[in-house]
Amino acid sequence: MNHIGDGSLLRRVNQSAILELIREQGPISRSEIARLLHISPATVTRIVTELLQKQVIQERGARLAPFGRRPILLEFNPRASLIIGVYVHRSMTGAISDLNGEILRRVAQPAEPGEAGIQQLIALVRTLYDMAREYELPVRGVGIGAPSIVFYREGVVAWAPSLGWRNVPLKALLEQALGLPVFVENEVNLIALGESWRGAGRDVDNLVCISLGAGIGAGIVLSGFLYRGAHCAAGEIGYLLPGTQYLGRSYEGFGCLEDLAGSVGIVRRAQEKLASDQSSILREWLEDKDVQLTAEMVLLAARRGDGCALQIVDEIADHLALAVASLSCVLDPHRIIFSGDLVEFADMFIERITARLNGALPYIPELVISQLGTDAAVLGALAMALFETDEGVFVQKMQA
């Protein structure tokens, strides 16, 4: 959609800027807002009046002035309403937050696949809604993060292999069941929003967030806006082909890079090395027949200096370095943030990726680890719901 000349978007941008300034620098006067944002006093007065009516801001006394009328000060009211956010992955993690992103309550449970998972999600949001009623504040909306390409406007989950959801109209199903505004987004996009709002991306406008786990994906923020692409598939780096030998093949379920460097690929590499009689501490850990080999076990062995596991880390780092190089050359982000289920081991990959790319690129972005962990996606869901319900707080972090 072309937003050129869109008065509604301009109003929301101005509202966002005013509200964010009040939140960060309040108590603050109307005249100070106009001066700092270079917005006309009339526009500031009109938007402030709207925000006061919504109770998102409140007046707080007056500041002493050397002469003339003392200006009324404005401050942010984070408890004007509440937001529910849910991150659906291997588990469903739901939270209730105020408008400042302070998480008030949290619920987590293992995620079920298929239709049972959809009903589980509805029940979880109902539980959170009941909890929210205890605060005697209205619930503004619900943000949901799903591990899939999501057709954002329709709220349709295209294909989430881990959940068995294909072409699921999740937004419509949840809104019908709950009677609340619901917004559905790709989980990694929400992680990028969360990091941009409250995490390692707060001080930059161009960032990429890479999620490492069973799948590999990226959320992209350019010039402060979430970038989805023409088909809502921007950031699906799990489908990158890291070499000409991977051309001309079909990849069902997981993409090529995910199959090579995701959790499944890590486990498969370890199994192949163990089958070839390589020495490894993993053999000792797997003596108990009830223990299943996991990517986390392989990476923990590498951290403890296991030679076999360290070979795997080097192989995975090769593939991830190619992905980082591609993202860097095409997008030129200030920062790339690593997150996801394997984030606790990301430091081992960052060190190796940096070594592989030194001297090969015009600029290597700063590579850092998420500060928020699993909270990033929950905070991103909260931010999305805040924006879409016309609070306007996060319009600068997300393109509608």
N, C-alpha and C positions, 0 to 999 in steps of 0.2 A: 504494500500500500504506500502511495506517495503522500507524505505528510506536509509537503510544501504548501504554505498558505492555510494550513489546518488550524483554525482559531482555537479549537478545543484542545489540541496538543499544546499550543502556546500557553493557554491558560493553565494547563496542568504542569508545564515546565516552570512557569512563574510560581505557582502554588508550591511545587516541590522545593524550589530554591528558597522561598520565604519560610516554609515550614522547617526545612533543614537548618537554616540560619537561626531561627528561634530555638530549635532543639539544641544546637551547639553553643550558641552565644547568649541565650536568654538568661535573665530578663533583659529585654531590649525594646527600644521604642520604635514606633512606626517610622519616624523620620530617619532613624539610624538604618533601618531595613532598606528604605528607599535609597539612601546614600550609598550603602555598601553594595547593593545589588544593581544599582543604576536602573531602577524601575521607578516609574512616575509615582508620586504620592497618592494619586487617585487610584491607580491600580493596586497599590499596597493596601489602601483603605478598603477597597472592595473585597480583595482576597482575604484580608484579616477578618472582615465581618463574616464572611462565609465560614472561615475556620473557627471563629468564636461560636457560631451557631451550631457547628458540628461538635463543639466542646473539645476539639483537638488541641486548642490552645486556650489559655485563660489570662485574664488581666491580673496584674499583681501590683497594686499600689502605684506610686509615682516617684520619679527620681527628682532629687533636688536640682534646681536649675539656678544659675547666677542671676537670671532675670526672666521675665515673661512667665507664661503658663508652664507648669511642671508636666512633662510628658508621662502618659500612662505606659507602664511597661507590660510586655507580653512574655509569657513563658509557655513551654511545651507541656501538655497534659498527657503523659503516657498511659494513663488509666481511663481515657475516654471510652475505649472499647478493647476487646480482646480478639486475638487471631488464633486459629487452629492450624497447625502445620503437621503433615505426616510424610515421612520418608519411607518408601516401600522398597525393600531390598531383600536380603536374606532374612531380615527381621522387619517388622513394622515398628517404626519409632515415631510416636506422636507427641506433640507438645502444645501447650497453651502459652501464649506470650502476650505481653502488653505491646503498645505501639513503639516502645523503645527497644524491643527485641529481648527484653528480660524474660527468660523462660520461667514460668510460674509452676507448671506441673508437667510431668513427663511420664509416658507409658511406653513400654517396649514389649514385644512378644514375637516369637518365631512366625514367619510368614508362611501361609498355606498357599499352594498353587491352585490354579483353575477357578471355578465358580466359588468354591469355598473361600478362596482368598479375597474375592470381591465382597462377599458377605462379611468376612472378618474385618475388612477395611471399613465397611459401613458401621459395624458394631463398635469398632475402635473410635471412630469419630463421634458416635453417639455417647460413648463413655466420656470422651474429652469434653463434649458439649455439656454433659451433666456436671462435670467438675467445674466448668467455667461458670455455670449458673450460681455456684457458691460465692462468687465474687460480686454478684449482683450488677454485672456489667454486660452490655450487649456483645454478642459475637459477630464480628464484622464479616468474616468469610473463612473459607478453608482452602489451603494450598496443599497439593499432593505432588510428590515426586515419584516417578515411575522409571524403572530401568529399561527404557525403550525410546525409540523415536516416538515423539508425541506430536500429533497435529494439534497445535496449541489452541487455535481459535475454537475448534470443535471439541477439544479435550478428549481426543481418541488416541488410545494406546495402540500403536501399529503392531509391534511384536516384542514381547518381553519373554525370551526363552526360559528364564529361571522361574517365571510364574505361569507359563503356559497361556499368557494372554495375547490374543491376536485380534486386531481390529475391535478392541473393546471400547465402547463409548462411555468411558469412565465418568466424565463430567456429567453427562445426562443421567446416568444411573445413580450417582451420588446425590445430585440435586433433587431428583425425584424422591429418593428415600429420606433425605435429611431436611429438605426445605431451606437450605442455606446456599449462598453463592459458593461455587466450587471451581477451582482453577487447577489444571493438571499440566505438568511440565516434565521434561526429561530430567532425571535425577542429577546428572552432572551439570546441567545448566543451573540447577538450583544450588549445587555446591559452589559454582562460580559466583552466583549472586550472594550467597552467604559469606564467602570469603571477601567479596568486594564490599559488602556492607559492614561486616564486623570482624573480618579476619585478616589474612596476610596480604590482601589486595586493597586495603582501605586507602592507601596513599598513592595509588596509580590508576590511570584511566584505561590502560591496555594490558590485559592479562589473559592467560589461558590457565585453566585448572584441569589437570590430568588425573583421572581416577584410575587407580590400579586395583585389580581384583579379578574375579571370574571374567568380567568384561573389562575392556579398556576404552575409555571415552574421554572427551574433552568438552569443557564449557568455555565459551569465548566471550570476553567482554572487550569491545572496541570503542574507544572514545567515551567510555562510561556507559555504553549500551550493550545489553545482551544481544549477541548475533546468532540468529537461528538458521539463516540461509534460505534459499528459494524453496526447499522441500522440507524444512524443519530438521535437516540432517547435518547441519554444520557441526563439526566436532566429533563426528563418528569415526574417530581415528582407528578404532578397532578393525576397520575394513581397509586400512592402508596395506599396500603390497610392498614389503620391504626387499624387493629384488625381482629381477626379470623372470626368475624361475617360477614365480607364483602367478604369472599371467596365464590366461586361458583356462582357469579353473573356476568351479562354482564353490561357494562357501555357504553352507546351510547352518543356521543358528548363529554361532560365533563367527566373526570375521577373521581374516587371515592373521592380522597382528595379534588379536586376542587369542587365537588358537596357538600361536607361537610363544607369546610372552605373558598371557594371562595365567590365572591360577591353574587352569587345566593343563596348559603347556608346561608350567613349572613342574607339576606332578609327573607328567608324562616323561619329561627329560630325566627326572630322578629315577623313575622306574626303569628306564632304558639303561641308565648307568649302573644301577644296582643289578640288573639282569646280566650285565657284562662283567660282573664280579669285581667292580671297583670297590675299594675300601671306603667305608663311610660310617659315621656314628649313627646314621639313619637305620642301619641294620639292627643295631642294639635297640633303638626305639621301637622298631617294628616286630620285635620278638613276641610281644603280646599280640596274638592273632586278632584280638578285638580292636586293635588300633589301626585306623585308616590313615594312609599317608596324605598329608595336606601341604599346600604351598607354604603355609606358615611354618610347618615343621622343617621344610627344606631351607627356608630363609633363616630360621633360628639356628640351624646347623651351620650355615654359612657365617653367621655372626660369631659363632663359637670357633671358627677357623677350620671347619671341615673342608678338606680339599675338593671332594666330589661336589659338595653344595656350592663352593666358591666358583667352580667351573660353570655351574648353571647360572649363577648371578652374572658372570661375565657374558654368557651367551644372551641372557635377557637384556642386559645393558646395551649390547650391540643393537638389538632391535629397537629399544626405547630411544637410543641416541639418534637413530634414523628418523623416528617420529618427531623428536624434539627439533631436529634440523629442518624438517619439512615445515613444521609450525613456525619456526623462527624466520625462515626465508619468506614465507608467504604472508605472515601476519606481523612480524617484528614487534612482539609484545615486550613490555617492560619486564614482566615477571611471569614465570611459569610455576604454578603451585601444584605440588603433588598431594593427592588425597586418596581416599578409598579404603577398602578393606585391608590392603597391605601397606598402609601409610607408615606404620611403625618401622618398616624396613626400608623406607624410601631413601634414607641417607646413604645406604650402600649403593643405590643406583645413581643418585645425584653425583656422587664423587666420580664414578666411572663414566657417566655421560659427559660430564665436564671435560674429563681427560681426553675422551674420544673426539670432542668437537673443537678443542682448542686449536686455533689456526685454520680451521676449515670453513668458518662462517664469517660474514662481515661483522656481525654482533651476536654474542651469545647472551640471551636474556638471563636475568637472575633466576636461579633455580632454588626454590625454597619448599619447605614442608608445611602443610596445613597447620594452622594454629587452633582450629576448631574441631578437628576430628569429625565424628558423625553429626555433630551439631551443625556443621556447615550446611548440609542439605535441609535440615529442619529450619534453620534460620532463613535459607533461601526460599523455602515454601512460605514462610511467614511474610517475607518481603514481597513476594509475588502477590499474595492475597491482599496485602496492604495497598499495593499499587492499583490492583484491579478493582478494588472497592472504593476507588476515588479518594483515598487519603492523599495520594500524590507524593508520599514521602520518598519513594524510590524510583521515580520516573527517570532520574539521571543514571540509575544503575540498570535500567531494563527498558528495552524498546517494546512498546505494545504492538 
